[in-house]
Amino acid sequence: MAAPPFPFAAEAAALASSVLWAGAGIVFRKMRGVVAPAALNFTKNAVATSCFAVVTLVLIGSPYPTHVPLAAQGWLVLSGVVGLAVCDTFLLRSMMEIGPRRATLLMLTAPVLVFVGALFPPFSQTAALSEPWTLVGVALALGGVGLTSLEAPDLDADPARVRRGVIDGLIAGVLQAAGVLLAFLGLEDGAAPLEAAMVRLLAGTAALGVGAVLLGQVGSWGRSLATPGTLRTVTIAAFFGTFLGIGLNQCGLAWSASTGVVSTLNALAPVWLIPLSRVFLGERHGVLAWASTALAIIGVAILSR
């Protein structure tokens, strides 16, 4: 486990990651009807992979961390395929069906599953159970996010679309939990956060590229991305939401003593999406939305004490 550079560095990195992902979610939602979710996922991962390749080239003299132990690379490749290729495609599909706030809210299943999974071997992070304030903070943060589910849907209610979006979001939550736990194994086997991000992104991008070739989607992906302004918009969102977001996410995992706590903080994107969706998507939110935001922030404050 890497030593954090300053107190609560893991929590700060996870919070920043959630804010960046929330902003990217607004942009990705605007891509509905323009780019297919899988094509959007491939593009954002490819952009982030290129950015990480430049960083690793500058820092270690190679665009790919070949010195990372093979066992760690194996875990990270699996994590990239599960958590970045398959999971994010389902998540983007969900965003386009039911909106970014509700889709990311469904990712609430991920930190819960990660927190529970981390209690068992090979993780055995049972120390968190002996810290009452940590459990209170987790409960308040999750409760705040969960309360937003009581609001009316972001979009006009179409039962079939809502059903598809909810199913996709729940699948994404399960896959995200699996991806996080696999990444944690890679970090424990000797990979640094930057190296882990590079391996995961390359694996996720490659998996999506192979899938596009096998399914004959390369041509349609290229035509949709060639729409004026589309590639530029996705690139900017990918730089901040995927490149910086994943980098901070990996740092949080590496610096934290509890994978569950960091994943909980990363799950706060729906909270930030309440004001962001009001400003950029024109959505209106009532007292319940703001009350849940306050509750979640209190939970974060307790977790950071």
C-alpha positions in Angstrom: 0.0 0.0 0.0 1.5 3.4 -1.0 1.9 6.0 1.6 -0.4 9.1 1.1 1.5 12.3 0.4 -0.6 14.2 3.0 -3.4 13.5 5.5 -6.7 12.5 3.8 -5.0 12.5 0.4 -7.1 9.4 -0.6 -10.3 11.1 0.3 -9.4 14.2 -1.5 -8.5 12.3 -4.7 -11.7 10.3 -4.6 -13.8 13.4 -4.1 -12.1 15.2 -7.0 -12.6 12.1 -9.2 -16.4 12.1 -8.5 -16.7 15.8 -9.4 -14.8 15.4 -12.6 -16.9 12.4 -13.6 -20.1 14.3 -12.8 -19.0 17.0 -15.2 -18.2 14.5 -17.9 -21.6 12.8 -17.4 -23.3 16.1 -18.5 -21.3 16.1 -21.7 -21.8 12.4 -22.4 -25.6 12.8 -21.9 -25.6 15.5 -24.6 -24.1 12.8 -27.0 -27.4 10.9 -27.0 -28.5 10.3 -30.5 -25.1 11.4 -31.9 -22.7 8.7 -30.9 -23.4 5.1 -29.9 -22.4 4.4 -26.2 -19.8 1.8 -27.2 -18.2 4.2 -29.7 -18.3 7.0 -27.1 -16.7 4.7 -24.5 -13.9 3.6 -27.0 -13.1 7.3 -27.8 -13.0 8.5 -24.2 -10.8 5.5 -23.2 -8.5 6.0 -26.2 -8.0 9.7 -25.4 -7.2 8.9 -21.8 -4.9 6.0 -22.8 -2.9 8.4 -25.0 -2.6 10.9 -22.2 -1.4 8.3 -19.7 1.1 7.0 -22.3 2.6 10.5 -22.6 2.8 10.8 -18.8 4.4 7.4 -18.3 6.9 8.1 -21.2 8.0 11.3 -19.4 8.2 9.7 -16.0 9.7 6.3 -16.6 11.0 6.5 -20.2 8.4 4.1 -21.7 4.8 4.6 -22.8 3.9 1.3 -21.2 5.1 0.0 -17.7 6.6 -3.3 -18.8 8.4 -3.6 -15.4 5.1 -4.1 -13.6 4.9 -7.7 -12.3 3.0 -10.0 -14.6 0.6 -11.0 -11.9 -0.3 -7.3 -11.3 -0.7 -6.8 -15.1 -3.1 -9.7 -15.2 -5.3 -8.3 -12.5 -5.3 -4.9 -14.1 -6.0 -6.1 -17.6 -9.1 -8.0 -16.2 -10.1 -4.8 -14.3 -9.8 -2.7 -17.5 -11.9 -5.1 -19.5 -14.6 -5.5 -16.9 -14.6 -2.0 -15.4 -13.7 0.3 -18.4 -14.8 -1.6 -21.5 -18.0 -3.5 -20.4 -19.1 -1.5 -17.3 -18.7 2.0 -18.8 -20.6 1.0 -22.0 -23.5 -0.1 -19.9 -23.2 3.1 -17.8 -23.2 5.3 -20.9 -26.2 3.5 -22.2 -28.0 4.1 -18.9 -27.1 7.8 -19.0 -28.5 8.2 -22.4 -31.8 6.4 -21.4 -32.5 7.9 -18.0 -30.0 10.8 -17.6 -26.6 11.1 -15.9 -27.9 11.7 -12.4 -30.2 8.7 -12.2 -27.6 6.5 -14.0 -24.8 7.3 -11.7 -27.2 7.0 -8.7 -27.6 3.3 -9.7 -23.8 3.0 -9.3 -24.6 3.1 -5.6 -24.5 -0.7 -5.8 -20.8 -0.6 -6.5 -19.4 0.9 -3.3 -21.7 -1.3 -1.3 -20.5 -4.4 -3.0 -16.9 -3.3 -2.8 -17.2 -2.5 0.9 -18.7 -6.0 1.6 -16.3 -7.7 -0.8 -13.2 -6.1 0.8 -14.2 -7.7 4.2 -13.3 -11.1 2.8 -10.1 -12.7 1.6 -7.9 -11.9 -0.1 -8.6 -8.3 1.1 -9.8 -8.9 4.7 -10.2 -5.2 5.4 -12.1 -5.9 8.6 -10.5 -3.0 10.5 -13.1 -0.6 9.1 -15.8 -2.5 11.1 -14.1 -1.4 14.3 -14.3 2.3 13.5 -17.9 3.4 14.2 -17.5 6.9 12.7 -16.3 5.4 9.4 -19.4 3.3 9.2 -21.6 6.3 10.1 -20.0 8.3 7.4 -20.5 5.6 4.8 -24.1 5.2 5.9 -24.8 9.0 5.6 -23.1 9.4 2.3 -24.9 6.4 0.8 -28.2 7.5 2.4 -27.8 11.0 0.8 -27.2 9.5 -2.6 -30.0 7.0 -2.2 -32.6 9.7 -1.3 -32.3 11.2 -4.7 -34.0 8.1 -6.1 -37.3 9.3 -4.5 -37.3 12.2 -7.0 -39.3 12.3 -10.3 -37.4 11.0 -13.3 -35.1 13.4 -15.2 -36.8 12.6 -18.5 -40.3 12.0 -19.7 -41.4 8.7 -18.4 -41.2 6.0 -21.1 -41.5 2.7 -19.3 -39.5 0.7 -21.8 -36.7 3.3 -21.8 -36.6 3.6 -18.1 -36.6 -0.1 -17.6 -33.6 -0.5 -20.0 -31.8 2.4 -18.4 -32.3 1.0 -14.9 -31.2 -2.5 -15.9 -28.1 -1.1 -17.6 -27.2 1.0 -14.6 -27.5 -1.9 -12.2 -25.4 -4.1 -14.4 -22.8 -1.3 -14.5 -22.8 -1.1 -10.7 -22.0 -4.8 -10.3 -19.3 -4.6 -13.0 -17.8 -1.5 -11.4 -17.4 -3.2 -8.1 -15.7 -6.2 -9.8 -13.4 -3.8 -11.6 -12.4 -1.9 -8.4 -11.6 -5.1 -6.5 -9.5 -6.5 -9.4 -7.6 -3.2 -9.6 -7.0 -3.3 -5.9 -5.4 -6.7 -6.4 -3.1 -5.3 -9.1 -2.1 -2.5 -6.8 -1.3 -4.9 -4.0 0.8 -7.0 -6.4 3.2 -4.2 -7.0 1.6 -1.7 -9.6 1.8 2.0 -8.9 -1.4 4.1 -9.4 -0.2 5.7 -12.6 1.0 2.3 -14.0 -2.3 0.7 -13.0 -4.3 3.4 -14.8 -2.3 2.9 -18.0 -2.7 -0.9 -18.0 -6.4 -0.7 -17.3 -7.1 1.9 -19.9 -5.1 0.2 -22.6 -6.9 -3.1 -21.9 -10.3 -1.5 -21.9 -9.6 0.4 -25.1 -8.2 -2.7 -26.9 -11.2 -4.8 -25.8 -13.6 -2.2 -27.3 -11.6 -2.0 -30.5 -11.6 -5.7 -30.9 -15.3 -5.8 -30.3 -15.9 -3.1 -32.9 -14.0 -5.1 -35.5 -15.7 -8.4 -34.7 -19.2 -6.8 -34.8 -18.5 -4.7 -37.9 -19.1 -1.4 -36.1 -15.9 0.4 -37.1 -17.5 2.3 -40.1 -20.6 3.5 -38.1 -18.4 4.6 -35.2 -16.2 6.6 -37.5 -19.1 8.3 -39.2 -20.8 9.3 -35.9 -17.6 10.7 -34.5 -17.0 12.7 -37.7 -20.1 14.8 -36.9 -18.9 18.4 -36.6 -17.7 19.2 -33.1 -18.3 15.7 -31.7 -14.8 14.4 -31.5 -13.5 17.7 -30.0 -16.2 17.7 -27.3 -15.7 14.0 -26.4 -11.9 14.5 -26.2 -12.2 17.4 -23.8 -14.6 15.5 -21.6 -12.4 12.4 -21.7 -9.3 14.4 -20.7 -11.0 15.7 -17.5 -13.5 13.0 -16.7 -11.5 9.9 -17.7 -7.8 10.8 -17.7 -7.8 13.0 -14.6 -10.7 11.2 -13.0 -9.2 7.7 -13.3 -5.8 8.9 -12.2 -7.3 10.4 -9.1 -9.4 7.3 -8.6 -6.3 5.0 -8.7 -4.4 7.3 -6.3 -7.3 7.1 -3.9 -7.3 3.3 -4.0 -3.6 3.1 -3.5 -3.4 5.6 -0.6 -6.5 4.4 1.3 -6.7 1.7 4.0 -10.3 1.0 3.1 -11.4 0.4 -0.5 -15.0 0.7 0.6 -14.5 4.3 1.9 -12.8 5.5 -1.3 -15.4 3.9 -3.5 -18.2 5.5 -1.4 -16.6 9.0 -2.1 -16.3 8.1 -5.7 -20.1 7.4 -5.7 -21.0 11.0 -4.9 -21.2 12.0 -8.6 -25.0 12.0 -8.4 -24.9 14.6 -5.7 -22.7 16.9 -7.8 -25.0 16.3 -10.7 -28.0 17.9 -8.9 -26.7 21.5 -9.4 -24.8 20.7 -12.6 -27.9 19.2 -14.3 -29.9 22.2 -13.3 -27.4 24.6 -14.9 -26.4 22.6 -18.0 -29.4 20.4 -18.7 -32.2 22.7 -17.4 -33.5 20.1 -14.9 -35.3 21.3 -11.8 -34.8 19.7 -8.4 -36.9 20.1 -5.3 -36.1 20.3 -1.6 -35.5 16.5 -1.4 -32.6 16.8 -3.9 -30.9 19.5 -1.9 -31.6 17.8 1.4 -30.0 14.6 0.1 -27.0 16.6 -1.1 -26.5 18.1 2.4 -26.8 14.7 4.0 -24.2 13.2 1.7 -21.8 16.1 2.3 -22.1 15.6 6.1 -21.2 11.9 5.5 -18.1 13.0 3.5 -17.1 15.4 6.3 -17.3 12.5 8.8 -15.3 10.2 6.6 -12.6 12.9 6.2 -12.2 13.6 10.0 
